[in-house]
């Protein structure tokens, strides 16, 4: 599926995969397997119903910073960063969907969450939806995201879809979905069907 960038600043998006299929990059072997067994592949994609809820909440998805061509067939972000580009080394923008990778090393999801919060605080990211497993929620970066936004405690373990699309797999932990941005009521409405939506008392 061909993607096109909308209203992005080129110098902020060095190496962005736009309008062409990214080079095939082999998945690195998992150094630590915790809470999720990737099986034959470490590429597991979010089911469309959660992506559509994020799109309805934010109005659109401008960037998926931890993605690939196959995942973007469902996410349909205006732009995305693949493994070769490394989203942690780029600047982000607009409305972000993020399901970070887990299998490369312990604590990776927290690093992506910290990046997301920093980009939101900078003003470059106006809204974001972040999906992680419950076992990461105690980490400092996740706690900070929760304080700044809303959290949906998903009432089931999400069945993620394999890269080939012909298999599903649940993590051994439950899932949580965070929201950053001003459309808090929209997030509560669209994600309330997946579980309880909570916000920090201020």
C-alpha positions in Angstrom: 0.0 0.0 0.0 1.4 3.4 -1.0 1.6 6.0 1.8 1.9 9.7 1.5 3.1 12.3 4.0 0.6 15.1 4.9 1.9 18.4 6.2 5.2 17.1 7.6 8.5 18.9 7.7 11.0 17.0 5.6 14.1 17.7 7.7 12.3 16.2 10.7 11.8 12.9 8.9 15.2 11.8 7.7 14.9 8.3 6.3 11.1 8.2 6.3 9.6 5.5 4.2 7.0 7.3 2.0 5.5 6.3 -1.3 7.6 3.1 -1.6 8.0 -0.2 0.0 10.8 -0.2 2.6 13.8 -2.5 2.2 13.3 -5.9 3.8 15.1 -6.0 7.1 15.5 -9.3 8.9 14.1 -9.4 12.4 16.8 -9.6 15.1 16.7 -12.6 17.4 15.1 -11.9 20.7 17.7 -11.3 23.4 15.1 -11.6 26.2 11.6 -13.1 26.0 9.4 -11.8 28.8 5.7 -11.9 28.9 5.3 -12.5 25.2 6.5 -15.4 23.1 6.8 -14.2 19.5 6.9 -17.7 18.1 8.2 -17.9 14.5 8.2 -14.1 14.1 8.6 -11.1 16.3 6.2 -9.1 14.1 2.7 -9.2 15.5 0.2 -6.5 14.4 -2.6 -4.8 16.2 -6.2 -5.9 15.2 -8.0 -3.3 13.1 -10.7 -2.5 15.7 -8.1 -0.9 18.1 -6.6 1.0 15.2 -10.0 2.3 14.1 -10.8 3.4 17.7 -7.5 5.3 17.7 -8.3 6.9 14.3 -11.8 7.9 15.5 -10.3 9.4 18.7 -7.6 11.5 17.1 -9.3 12.2 13.7 -6.5 10.6 11.7 -3.1 8.9 12.2 -0.2 11.0 11.0 2.7 8.8 12.1 3.4 5.2 13.2 7.0 5.4 14.5 7.4 1.6 15.0 6.0 0.0 11.9 6.5 -1.6 8.5 4.8 -1.8 5.2 2.6 -4.8 6.1 1.4 -3.2 9.4 0.7 0.1 7.7 -1.9 -1.7 5.5 -4.1 -1.6 8.6 -2.8 1.4 10.4 -2.9 3.6 7.3 -0.7 6.2 8.8 0.3 9.1 6.6 3.9 8.2 7.4 5.8 5.6 9.3 9.2 4.5 10.4 10.4 1.0 9.9 13.1 -1.0 11.7 15.8 0.1 9.3 15.0 3.8 9.9 14.7 3.4 13.7 12.0 5.7 15.1 13.9 6.3 18.3 16.4 8.3 16.2 13.8 10.5 14.5 11.6 13.4 15.4 7.9 12.6 15.5 4.9 14.7 14.5 1.2 15.1 14.6 -1.2 12.3 15.7 0.7 9.2 16.6 -0.3 5.5 16.9 2.4 3.5 18.8 2.5 -0.3 19.5 6.2 -0.5 20.4 8.5 -3.5 19.8 9.2 -5.8 22.8 11.5 -8.6 21.7 14.9 -6.8 21.1 15.7 -6.2 24.7 14.2 -5.8 28.1 12.8 -2.3 28.8 12.4 -1.4 25.1 8.7 -0.5 25.4 9.6 2.0 28.2 12.2 3.7 26.0 9.5 4.2 23.3 7.1 5.5 25.9 9.6 8.0 27.1 10.3 9.2 23.5 6.5 9.6 23.0 6.1 11.7 26.1 9.1 13.9 25.2 7.7 14.5 21.7 4.3 15.3 23.1 5.7 17.7 25.7 7.7 19.4 22.9 4.5 20.1 21.0 5.6 18.1 17.9 3.1 15.3 18.8 -0.4 16.7 19.5 -2.2 13.4 20.2 -1.1 9.8 20.7 -2.5 6.4 21.4 0.0 3.9 22.9 -0.6 0.2 23.3 1.5 -1.9 25.7 1.2 -4.9 27.8 0.2 -4.6 31.5 3.6 -5.8 32.7 5.2 -2.6 31.5 2.7 -0.3 33.2 4.8 0.0 36.5 7.8 1.4 34.6 8.6 5.0 35.2 8.0 6.1 31.6 4.6 4.5 31.6 3.7 6.1 34.9 4.6 9.5 33.5 2.4 8.9 30.4 -0.5 7.8 32.6 -0.2 11.0 34.7 -0.3 13.1 31.6 -3.2 11.4 29.9 -5.7 8.6 30.2 -5.5 4.8 30.5 -7.8 2.1 29.2 -7.4 -1.1 31.2 -8.3 -3.5 28.4 -10.7 -6.2 29.7 -9.1 -9.0 27.6 -5.7 -10.1 26.2 -5.6 -8.7 22.7 -5.3 -11.3 19.9 -2.4 -9.9 17.8 -2.2 -10.8 14.2 0.9 -12.5 12.6 2.9 -11.0 9.8 1.2 -13.4 7.4 -2.2 -12.6 8.7 -3.2 -16.2 9.1 -2.4 -16.7 12.8 -3.4 -14.9 16.0 -1.6 -14.9 19.4 -2.3 -13.5 22.8 0.4 -12.2 25.1 0.6 -13.8 28.5 -0.2 -10.4 30.1 -3.2 -8.2 29.7 -3.0 -4.9 27.8 -3.3 -1.2 28.5 -3.8 1.6 26.1 -2.7 5.2 26.9 -3.9 8.4 25.4 -2.1 11.8 25.3 -4.0 14.9 24.0 -7.0 17.1 24.3 -9.7 14.8 23.0 -10.0 12.9 26.3 -13.8 12.5 26.0 -13.4 11.0 22.5 -10.9 8.5 23.8 -13.2 7.5 26.6 -16.1 7.1 24.2 -14.2 5.0 21.6 -12.1 2.9 24.0 -14.6 2.5 26.7 -16.0 -0.6 24.9 -12.6 -2.3 25.4 -12.4 -1.7 29.2 -12.4 0.9 32.0 -10.9 4.3 31.1 -9.1 6.0 34.0 -7.4 9.3 34.5 -5.0 10.7 37.1 -6.6 12.9 39.8 -5.1 16.4 39.5 
